[in-house]
């Protein structure tokens, strides 16, 4: 296979991977592992914020207290990048971006 064709295939696959989990913010991208402060400084304020308790198991009982559901607090930020683009939901745990999900196109 000719080298230019191999290079084109590699660049195409890399581009698909980069867009698979990304939110473009101006000339930069939001990246997994970044803090809420960094994301907000890159991307601005989200269109919406929400938080919820994601169950992670049953915590053992302690003296005088029955077992209870342990949870991981998750904060979700919703960005609407623009017409024709996917709504992007960023999930933060412990102040760091851990996951990106996509909604419908606008």
Secondary structure, 3 states (H helix, E strand, C coil): CCHHHHHHHHHHHHHHHHHHCCEEECCEEECCCCEHHHHHHHHCCCCEEEEEEEEEEEECCECCECCEEEEEEEEEEEEECCCCCEEEEEEEECCEEEEEEEEEEC
